[in-house]
């Protein structure tokens, strides 16, 4: 049977990248991707899906690979293919043709062992996902092909003939004499046996020395030339086989190897964070807006950074239902607002990749685009100033906005006065709502939390009004501005306790 792709199913090959580097950087997704394979998986990372069925296809593959028994089979396959590539890369750096050919047939042996081993292992399992079931069926057919059997048998025959080659080396002064092996004693074994009595009891044997120079030197080349002259048929067969099977890796297997690592690398991050008490779940994904909710979500990049310090993140939840479309997030500085906004954007983007997302339960829509509008440093080469630059970027976003778009705004229009920022922010929120898009807006302006009935107010919490301690919990409630006042009072030494102390 035909096998398409473990990432794209039987759909057409992906088109151009749709994600922007600035969006991924703003959402810290660049850090998440760096921790899960980096640029190796760019083809998938920068092409969020637009097909609900394909999202389900990937979620099922992820679900199968979460099982340790299943995943171990694919880990072994990936390790084997990595060894094949390492052999071929080394062969490609060699100049002596017979040495290069020998490394190639060693790579072939690892390749055949890897694909056969995987096919046998998969026969004892019953994957739930269509992708892995199709792969198991295709691989079973591949290893049964006459062409594969002939390739493997011919390679095994060449290796057997090479392994049977024996020759002797006699050293007389600076002269080497290479001859066929005729049963002469092996003096290396004699010497090793003579000195074995001096080895301390229980001392493990030393590993064989590794030649730091992969290519042969002049003496080695002359030795192998003499051996080839004495065993011409063996090396002629080696050359014919190597030339015939120079590109022995099947393109379908090469593609599967590259694509399945996307799943395995991402799940490695998931398992590590789960071990630190940070949950992941498979979101229910809808084609259009039908309510959005994430319970106990978190910024995956922050979670990964904290996990390396044996710490964990504060988890937050959010929801939009009915006519609600915009989350307006206010509260004190450094209270977790920007992290919360990134978490929202990450959740929707990762869901569109078919990945499990941070949280215990989630329901998302499948966005056609995820935009970010973060405050940036002023471009001194632009004579129009920072506000004009912000407005230009916002206009570009609004021109592309649809009812399936998501916008993450972080401190937008903070480069102008508060009154102007309210006016501009209200206009932007209105246009987002009118398009039916979804947005999260981190702002220092409480007024924007009530500018439209479709806006939901969320506030970064503090433990105390007088001496505020950030909880990093983002609560669904109306803003009261007290957290700002308390933070300013604390910064300037004007809390109730400090004033009482000075009066006394």
C-alpha positions as CSV (number, residue, x, y, z in Angstrom):
1,X,0.0,0.0,0.0
2,X,1.0,3.6,-0.5
3,X,2.2,5.6,2.5
4,X,1.9,9.4,2.4
5,X,3.4,11.2,5.4
6,X,3.2,10.8,9.2
7,X,2.8,14.6,9.4
8,X,0.5,15.4,6.5
9,X,-1.3,12.1,5.9
10,X,-2.3,11.8,2.2
11,X,-2.7,15.5,1.8
12,X,-0.7,17.5,-0.7
13,X,2.8,18.6,0.3
14,X,2.7,21.7,2.5
15,X,2.9,25.1,0.8
16,X,5.1,28.0,1.9
17,X,5.6,28.8,5.6
18,X,2.7,30.8,7.1
19,X,4.1,31.7,10.5
20,X,6.3,34.7,11.1
21,X,9.5,34.7,13.1
22,X,8.4,37.7,15.1
23,X,5.2,36.0,16.1
24,X,7.0,32.9,17.3
25,X,9.6,35.0,19.2
26,X,6.8,37.2,20.8
27,X,5.1,34.0,22.0
28,X,8.3,32.4,23.2
29,X,7.5,29.6,20.8
30,X,11.0,29.9,19.3
31,X,12.3,28.7,22.7
32,X,9.8,25.8,22.8
33,X,10.9,24.8,19.3
34,X,14.6,25.1,20.2
35,X,13.9,22.6,23.0
36,X,12.1,20.2,20.7
37,X,14.4,19.7,17.7
38,X,15.0,23.3,16.5
39,X,15.3,24.0,12.8
40,X,15.2,20.3,12.1
41,X,11.4,20.5,12.3
42,X,10.9,23.9,10.8
43,X,8.7,22.5,8.0
44,X,6.1,21.5,10.6
45,X,6.7,24.2,13.2
46,X,6.1,27.1,10.7
47,X,3.1,25.5,9.0
48,X,0.1,25.4,11.4
49,X,-2.7,23.2,10.1
50,X,-5.9,24.5,8.6
51,X,-7.7,21.1,8.5
52,X,-9.5,19.7,11.5
53,X,-9.1,16.1,10.2
54,X,-5.3,16.6,10.0
55,X,-5.2,17.9,13.6
56,X,-7.0,14.8,14.7
57,X,-4.6,12.7,12.7
58,X,-1.6,14.1,14.5
59,X,-3.2,14.0,17.9
60,X,-3.8,10.2,17.4
61,X,-0.2,9.7,16.5
62,X,1.0,11.6,19.5
63,X,-1.4,9.5,21.6
64,X,0.1,6.3,20.3
65,X,3.6,7.5,21.0
66,X,2.8,8.4,24.6
67,X,2.7,4.6,25.3
68,X,6.2,3.6,26.4
69,X,6.1,0.3,24.5
70,X,5.2,1.9,21.3
71,X,7.5,4.9,21.7
72,X,10.5,2.6,22.4
73,X,10.1,1.0,19.0
74,X,10.3,4.3,17.2
75,X,13.1,5.6,19.5
76,X,15.1,2.5,18.4
77,X,14.3,3.1,14.8
78,X,15.4,6.8,15.0
79,X,18.6,5.7,16.8
80,X,19.3,3.1,14.1
81,X,18.7,5.6,11.2
82,X,21.0,8.1,13.0
83,X,23.7,5.5,13.0
84,X,23.1,4.8,9.3
85,X,23.5,8.5,8.5
86,X,26.7,8.7,10.7
87,X,28.2,5.8,8.7
88,X,27.4,7.4,5.4
89,X,28.6,10.8,6.5
90,X,31.9,9.3,7.4
91,X,32.1,7.3,4.2
92,X,31.5,10.6,2.3
93,X,34.6,12.1,3.9
94,X,36.9,9.2,2.9
95,X,39.1,9.3,-0.3
96,X,40.0,5.6,-0.6
97,X,37.3,4.0,-2.7
98,X,37.4,0.5,-1.0
99,X,37.4,2.0,2.5
100,X,34.4,4.2,1.5
101,X,32.6,1.2,0.1
102,X,33.2,-0.8,3.3
103,X,31.7,1.9,5.4
104,X,28.7,1.9,3.0
105,X,27.9,-1.8,3.4
106,X,28.3,-1.4,7.2
107,X,25.6,1.3,7.0
108,X,23.5,-1.0,4.9
109,X,23.7,-3.7,7.6
110,X,22.5,-1.2,10.2
111,X,19.7,0.0,7.9
112,X,18.4,-3.5,7.2
113,X,18.6,-4.5,10.9
114,X,16.7,-1.3,11.8
115,X,13.8,-1.5,9.4
116,X,13.4,-5.3,9.9
117,X,13.5,-4.9,13.6
118,X,10.9,-2.2,13.5
119,X,8.6,-4.2,11.3
120,X,8.8,-7.2,13.5
121,X,8.2,-5.1,16.7
122,X,5.1,-3.4,15.2
123,X,3.5,-6.7,14.3
124,X,3.0,-7.3,18.0
125,X,1.3,-4.0,18.6
126,X,-2.0,-2.5,17.5
127,X,-1.6,1.3,17.1
128,X,-4.8,3.3,17.4
129,X,-3.8,6.0,14.9
130,X,-4.4,5.7,11.2
131,X,-0.9,7.1,10.6
132,X,1.0,4.4,12.5
133,X,-1.3,1.6,11.3
134,X,-0.6,2.6,7.7
135,X,3.1,2.9,8.4
136,X,3.2,-0.6,10.0
137,X,1.4,-2.1,6.9
138,X,3.7,-0.2,4.4
139,X,6.9,-1.3,6.3
140,X,5.8,-4.9,6.4
141,X,5.3,-4.8,2.6
142,X,8.6,-3.1,2.1
143,X,10.7,-5.7,3.9
144,X,8.9,-8.4,2.0
145,X,9.8,-6.9,-1.4
146,X,12.0,-9.0,-3.6
147,X,14.2,-6.0,-4.3
148,X,14.8,-5.4,-0.6
149,X,15.5,-9.1,0.0
150,X,18.0,-9.1,-2.9
151,X,19.7,-6.0,-1.6
152,X,20.0,-7.3,1.9
153,X,21.2,-10.7,0.8
154,X,23.8,-9.3,-1.6
155,X,25.1,-7.0,1.1
156,X,25.3,-9.8,3.6
157,X,27.2,-12.0,1.1
158,X,29.7,-9.2,0.4
159,X,30.3,-8.7,4.1
160,X,30.8,-12.4,4.6
161,X,33.4,-12.6,1.9
162,X,35.2,-9.6,3.3
163,X,35.2,-11.1,6.8
164,X,36.7,-14.3,5.4
165,X,39.7,-12.5,4.0
166,X,42.8,-13.3,6.0
167,X,46.4,-12.1,5.4
168,X,49.6,-12.0,7.2
169,X,51.9,-9.0,7.8
170,X,55.6,-9.7,8.4
171,X,57.7,-6.8,9.6
172,X,61.4,-6.8,8.9
173,X,63.1,-3.6,9.8
174,X,61.3,-1.0,7.8
175,X,59.9,-3.5,5.3
176,X,56.4,-5.0,5.3
177,X,55.6,-8.2,3.5
178,X,51.9,-8.9,2.9
179,X,51.0,-12.4,2.1
180,X,48.0,-14.8,2.2
181,X,47.4,-16.2,5.7
182,X,48.6,-19.8,5.8
183,X,48.0,-20.7,9.4
184,X,51.0,-18.9,10.8
185,X,50.9,-18.1,14.5
186,X,49.5,-14.8,15.5
187,X,52.2,-13.1,17.6
188,X,49.9,-10.5,18.9
189,X,47.9,-13.2,20.7
190,X,51.1,-14.8,21.9
191,X,52.4,-11.5,23.4
192,X,49.0,-10.7,24.9
193,X,49.0,-14.1,26.6
194,X,52.5,-13.7,27.9
195,X,51.7,-10.4,29.6
196,X,48.3,-11.4,30.8
197,X,49.8,-12.7,34.1
198,X,50.8,-9.1,35.0
199,X,47.2,-7.8,34.7
200,X,45.7,-7.1,38.2
201,X,42.8,-9.5,39.0
202,X,39.5,-8.1,38.0
203,X,41.1,-5.3,35.9
204,X,38.7,-4.8,32.9
205,X,40.3,-5.0,29.5
206,X,40.9,-1.7,27.8
207,X,38.7,-0.7,24.9
208,X,40.3,-0.9,21.5
209,X,42.1,2.2,20.4
210,X,40.1,4.6,18.2
211,X,42.0,6.0,15.2
212,X,41.5,9.8,15.3
213,X,42.2,10.0,11.6
214,X,39.4,8.4,9.6
215,X,41.3,8.2,6.3
216,X,44.1,5.7,5.7
217,X,47.8,6.7,5.7
218,X,50.2,5.8,3.0
219,X,51.3,2.5,4.7
220,X,47.7,1.4,5.2
221,X,46.9,2.2,1.6
222,X,49.8,0.0,0.4
223,X,48.8,-2.8,2.7
224,X,45.2,-2.8,1.4
225,X,46.4,-2.5,-2.2
226,X,48.4,-5.7,-1.6
227,X,45.4,-7.5,0.0
228,X,43.2,-6.4,-3.0
229,X,45.8,-7.8,-5.4
230,X,45.6,-11.2,-3.6
231,X,41.8,-11.2,-3.3
232,X,40.6,-9.4,-6.4
233,X,37.2,-11.1,-6.8
234,X,36.1,-10.1,-3.3
235,X,36.9,-6.4,-3.8
236,X,35.5,-6.4,-7.3
237,X,32.2,-7.7,-5.9
238,X,32.3,-5.0,-3.1
239,X,32.8,-2.3,-5.7
240,X,29.9,-3.5,-7.9
241,X,27.6,-3.8,-4.9
242,X,28.5,-0.4,-3.5
243,X,28.0,1.3,-6.9
244,X,24.6,-0.4,-7.5
245,X,23.2,0.5,-4.1
246,X,24.9,3.9,-3.5
247,X,21.5,5.4,-2.7
248,X,20.0,2.5,-0.8
249,X,17.8,4.4,1.7
250,X,14.2,4.3,0.5
251,X,12.8,7.9,0.2
252,X,9.7,7.0,2.1
253,X,11.8,5.7,5.0
254,X,14.0,8.7,5.0
255,X,11.0,11.0,5.1
256,X,9.3,9.1,7.9
257,X,12.5,9.1,9.9
258,X,12.7,12.9,9.6
259,X,9.0,13.5,10.4
260,X,8.5,11.1,13.3
261,X,11.3,12.9,15.2
262,X,8.9,15.9,15.3
263,X,6.6,13.8,17.5
264,X,9.3,12.2,19.6
265,X,11.2,15.4,20.3
266,X,8.1,17.2,21.4
267,X,7.0,14.4,23.6
268,X,10.4,14.4,25.3
269,X,9.6,18.0,26.4
270,X,6.1,17.0,27.5
271,X,7.3,14.1,29.6
272,X,9.9,16.2,31.3
273,X,7.5,18.9,32.2
274,X,4.8,16.4,33.4
275,X,7.4,14.9,35.7
276,X,7.7,18.4,37.3
277,X,3.9,18.6,37.8
278,X,3.1,20.6,34.7
279,X,0.1,18.9,32.8
280,X,-0.5,18.6,29.1
281,X,-3.7,17.7,27.4
282,X,-5.2,17.1,23.9
283,X,-7.5,20.0,23.1
284,X,-10.9,19.6,21.5
285,X,-10.4,21.7,18.3
286,X,-13.3,23.3,16.4
287,X,-13.1,24.7,12.9
288,X,-14.7,28.0,13.9
289,X,-15.2,29.8,17.2
290,X,-17.4,27.7,19.4
291,X,-16.1,28.7,22.8
292,X,-12.5,28.6,23.9
293,X,-11.3,27.3,27.2
294,X,-8.0,26.3,28.7
295,X,-7.8,25.0,32.3
296,X,-4.5,25.2,34.2
297,X,-2.5,26.4,31.3
298,X,1.0,27.8,31.4
299,X,3.8,29.2,29.2
300,X,5.7,26.1,28.0
301,X,8.9,28.0,27.5
302,X,8.8,29.4,31.0
303,X,7.9,25.9,32.3
304,X,10.9,24.4,30.6
305,X,13.3,27.1,32.0
306,X,11.9,26.6,35.5
307,X,12.1,22.8,35.3
308,X,15.9,23.1,34.7
309,X,16.0,24.9,38.1
310,X,13.8,22.2,39.7
311,X,10.9,24.7,40.0
312,X,7.4,24.8,38.6
313,X,5.1,27.4,37.1
314,X,1.9,29.1,38.3
315,X,-0.9,27.8,36.2
316,X,-3.9,29.9,34.9
317,X,-7.2,29.3,33.1
318,X,-9.2,31.4,30.7
319,X,-12.4,31.0,28.7
320,X,-14.4,32.8,26.1
321,X,-18.0,31.8,25.4
322,X,-21.0,33.1,23.5
323,X,-20.4,36.6,22.2
324,X,-17.1,37.0,24.2
325,X,-14.1,37.5,22.0
326,X,-11.4,39.6,23.8
327,X,-9.5,39.1,27.0
328,X,-8.4,42.5,28.5
329,X,-5.7,41.8,31.0
330,X,-4.8,44.5,33.5
331,X,-3.0,44.7,36.8
332,X,0.4,45.6,38.3
333,X,3.6,45.4,36.4
334,X,5.5,42.1,36.6
335,X,2.3,40.4,37.7
336,X,2.4,37.7,35.0
337,X,0.2,39.5,32.4
338,X,2.6,39.1,29.4
339,X,3.3,35.5,30.4
340,X,-0.5,34.9,30.5
341,X,-0.9,36.5,27.0
342,X,1.9,34.3,25.6
343,X,0.2,31.2,27.1
344,X,-3.0,32.0,25.3
345,X,-1.2,32.5,22.0
346,X,0.9,29.4,22.5
347,X,-2.1,27.2,23.3
348,X,-3.9,28.1,20.1
349,X,-0.8,27.8,18.0
350,X,0.4,24.5,19.4
351,X,-3.2,23.2,19.1
352,X,-3.0,24.1,15.4
353,X,0.2,21.9,15.1
354,X,-1.8,19.0,16.4
355,X,0.3,18.9,19.6
356,X,-0.7,18.3,23.2
357,X,-0.8,21.7,24.9
358,X,-0.2,22.9,28.5
359,X,-3.2,22.4,30.7
360,X,-5.6,19.8,32.1
361,X,-8.4,20.4,29.7
362,X,-8.8,22.6,26.6
363,X,-11.2,23.6,23.8
364,X,-9.9,25.8,21.1
365,X,-10.7,26.9,17.6
366,X,-8.4,26.3,14.7
367,X,-7.0,29.7,13.8
368,X,-6.2,30.7,10.2
369,X,-3.5,33.1,11.6
370,X,-2.0,34.0,15.0
371,X,-0.8,37.7,15.0
372,X,1.2,39.5,17.7
373,X,1.4,43.2,18.4
374,X,4.1,43.7,21.1
375,X,5.6,47.0,22.1
376,X,9.0,47.4,20.5
377,X,11.9,49.7,20.7
378,X,11.6,52.8,18.5
379,X,13.2,52.4,15.1
380,X,15.4,55.5,15.0
381,X,15.7,55.2,11.2
382,X,11.9,55.8,10.9
383,X,11.2,59.6,11.1
384,X,7.6,59.1,12.0
385,X,8.2,57.9,15.6
386,X,7.2,54.9,17.7
387,X,3.5,55.5,17.7
388,X,3.3,55.6,13.9
389,X,5.3,52.4,13.7
390,X,2.8,50.7,16.1
391,X,-0.2,52.0,14.1
392,X,1.4,50.7,10.8
393,X,1.9,47.3,12.3
394,X,-1.6,47.2,13.7
395,X,-3.1,48.3,10.3
396,X,-1.3,45.4,8.6
397,X,-2.8,43.0,11.2
398,X,-6.4,44.4,10.9
399,X,-6.2,44.2,7.1
400,X,-5.7,40.5,7.3
401,X,-8.0,39.7,10.2
402,X,-10.8,37.2,9.8
403,X,-13.3,35.5,12.1
404,X,-10.8,32.7,12.6
405,X,-7.8,34.9,13.5
406,X,-6.2,35.3,16.9
407,X,-4.4,38.5,18.0
408,X,-2.1,38.8,21.0
409,X,-1.5,42.5,22.0
410,X,1.0,43.3,24.7
411,X,1.2,46.9,26.1
412,X,0.2,48.2,22.6
413,X,0.1,52.0,22.2
414,X,2.0,52.6,25.5
415,X,4.2,55.0,23.5
416,X,1.5,57.7,23.6
417,X,-0.6,59.4,26.3
418,X,-3.1,57.5,28.3
419,X,-6.1,59.3,26.8
420,X,-4.9,58.7,23.2
421,X,-4.0,55.1,24.1
422,X,-7.6,54.5,25.3
423,X,-9.1,56.0,22.1
424,X,-6.8,54.0,19.8
425,X,-7.1,50.8,21.9
426,X,-10.9,51.1,21.9
427,X,-11.0,51.5,18.1
428,X,-8.7,48.5,17.7
429,X,-10.8,46.3,20.1
430,X,-13.9,47.4,18.2
431,X,-12.5,46.3,14.8
432,X,-11.3,43.0,16.2
433,X,-14.8,42.3,17.7
434,X,-16.5,43.4,14.5
435,X,-14.5,40.9,12.5
436,X,-15.4,38.1,15.0
437,X,-11.7,37.5,15.7
438,X,-10.3,36.4,19.1
439,X,-7.8,38.5,21.0
440,X,-6.0,38.9,24.3
441,X,-4.9,42.5,25.2
442,X,-2.4,43.2,27.9
443,X,-2.8,46.9,28.9
444,X,-2.3,49.4,31.6
445,X,-5.6,51.0,30.8
446,X,-8.5,49.8,32.9
447,X,-11.0,51.5,30.6
448,X,-10.4,49.0,27.8
449,X,-11.7,46.2,30.0
450,X,-15.2,47.6,29.6
451,X,-15.1,49.2,26.2
452,X,-17.4,46.5,24.6
453,X,-19.7,43.8,26.0
454,X,-17.6,41.2,24.1
455,X,-14.6,42.1,26.2
456,X,-13.8,39.9,29.3
457,X,-11.8,41.6,32.1
458,X,-9.0,39.7,33.7
459,X,-6.7,41.1,36.4
460,X,-3.3,40.0,37.7
461,X,-3.7,39.2,41.4
462,X,-1.8,40.3,44.4
463,X,-1.9,38.9,48.0
464,X,-2.1,42.2,49.8
465,X,-3.4,45.7,48.9
466,X,-0.9,47.5,51.1
467,X,2.3,45.5,50.5
468,X,1.5,43.8,47.2
469,X,3.0,40.4,46.5
470,X,2.4,39.1,43.0
471,X,0.6,35.8,42.9
472,X,0.9,35.5,39.1
473,X,-2.7,34.3,39.1
474,X,-4.8,36.0,36.4
475,X,-8.4,36.3,37.8
476,X,-11.6,36.9,35.8
477,X,-12.9,40.1,37.4
478,X,-13.3,43.8,36.9
479,X,-10.2,46.0,37.4
480,X,-10.2,48.2,40.5
481,X,-6.8,50.0,40.0
482,X,-5.8,49.3,43.6
483,X,-3.0,47.1,42.7
484,X,-1.4,49.9,40.7
485,X,-1.7,52.3,43.6
486,X,-0.3,49.8,46.1
487,X,2.6,49.0,43.8
488,X,3.5,52.7,43.3
489,X,3.2,53.3,47.1
490,X,5.5,50.4,47.8
491,X,8.0,51.6,45.2
492,X,8.2,55.1,46.7
493,X,8.1,54.1,50.3
494,X,4.6,55.4,50.9
495,X,2.8,52.3,52.2
496,X,0.7,52.6,55.3
497,X,3.3,50.8,57.4
498,X,6.2,53.0,56.1
499,X,4.2,56.3,56.7
500,X,3.3,55.2,60.2
501,X,7.0,54.4,60.9
502,X,8.1,57.8,59.8
503,X,5.4,59.7,61.8
504,X,6.5,57.9,64.9
